[in-house]
Amino acid sequence: MIKGLAITPPVIGRISIGKVVEKNGKRLPEKDDQFTITSLVQNKEGWVLHPLDKAIRTASDGKIRAIPIHLMFNDPDLNLRAEFSLFDRTTGRPVCVGNGETCKRMGAEGMQSLPCPSPNNCEWGGKAGCKPYGRLNVQIAEQEDAFGSFIFRTTGFNSIRTLAARLSYFKAVSGGLLSCLPLTMRLRGKSTTQSHRAPVYYVDITTRDGMTLEEAIGDARARHDNRQSVGFDQEALDEAARLGFENGAFEETEDDLPDVLEEFYPVGGEEDGSTSAGSGNTNSNKGKSSLQDKLDSKQSLSQ
């Protein structure tokens, strides 16, 4: 295995809230009140819809606000990876990733392990635009690929906190059978003072529509027993995934970064001041690259 390269679950599609559209020659995010399921292919109009988008949309009267899913792993932290992340707005590369206690930071002297006080308490990261960043891999019911997954990325604290709690609770009450539970990925909305009473959308996970928790646990046990009868080793799968994630310092690849930054970096100066994360430069106009210009026109799609 190549050292330094994170081995992540194979991705066959994306789940997002909204989309990126082109306006006046610029690609700008457009928020929405529904999920969009896309393939990994783009054309001049944007991401090409995945066939499952049409299937679920048709069954949902036109808007996708709930997606039937299963999770790949019993360990919640393998399904949902969330951390504080800081990207270099000039090169697009990750600079610092931390969990609130320790962080891995790339600097002139190479990779360093340092304390991570969280963005609000970090003099360097707070000014540079460090914020929560989560990735959730799920399998949509009826998909054909046994190991393929759809990835949902978010920088929204509401989504990250809710998803982390749900996965932890579901694992506990099911006796560790998180990967066998029939679940639904659901879009919820709420209004806050900070949002000026406008709805803010975030992602939650519940039991499958029409099923009680007890019924879902019974279904999970039946699925677990069936898997064991054919020799399916979930513990070995979890361990393989864990070793794969640990093989690299950062999860995103060079191919992922432009799309991640386009979708999640806010309008320049709105949330992270005008600091360049990589250089510490507080002059937003100094040394701007084409990528910087691109990032300055973006805002977060999901909460």
C-alpha positions, 0 to 999 in steps of 0.5 A: 500500500502506498504510504501517505495516501488515505484509502477511502471508501469507493465513491460512486456519487454525491449527495448535496443540498443545492447545486453550483450554477453559472451566473455572469461567467462565475460558478456560484452555489445555489441553496435548495430545500432538497437533496440532489444525488449526482454522479461523479461526472460534470458537464457545462451545466454542472454535475450530472444527475445519478439515475437514483436521483430520478427514481427517488424524486419520482417516488417523492413527488418531485422533491427529495427530502428523504433517502433510504440508506444503509451504512457501510460500517459499524463504527460511527467514526468510519461512516462520518469523519468530522474534524476542524479543517483549514485549506490554503486558499491559494493552492487549495491544499489542506494545511491543518486538520484537528479534532479539538485536542491535537492537529496535523499541520503542514508548514515549512518544516513539514508535518507537525503534530500540535495542540488543537484548541478549536477555531474559536480559541486558535489565534492562527486557525480562527483568523485563517478560516478553519472550520468544521468539515464532515464527510458521510459515506452512505449506501442508497437502498437498491444500489448495485455496487456492494462496496460503492458509496455516496458521499455527503460533505458538509461544513455545517455544525448542525449536520455534523453534531446531529449525525454524530449523535444519531450514529452513536445512539443507533450503534448503542441501541442495536447492539453494534449492528449499525451497518445492518440498520435500515435507515433514512437520511433526512433533510430538516429545517429550522430558523435561528436568530443568526439566520434572521428567521430564514430556514436553515437546512441540516441533515439527520438520520432516522429509522426507515420510513414506516418502521419503528425503532424496534422493527428496525433493530429486528430487521438489522438482526435478521440481516446480520444473521444472514450475513454471518450464514454466508461468511460476511465479516463486518469486523474485518471490513471495519478494520480494513477501512480504519487502516485505510483512513490512517494511511494518509494524513489528509483524506482529500486527494488533489482531484477532490480539492477544487470541488470541495473548495468550490462548494464550501469556502464562503465569499471572501472576507465574509466568514474567514476575514481576508487571511490566506491560510497558507501564507498568513497574509492578511492582504486578500489582494496580494498574491491572488491566484485564479483559484483564489478568485474562484474561491472568493465567489463561493459560499456554503451550500449545506448547513 
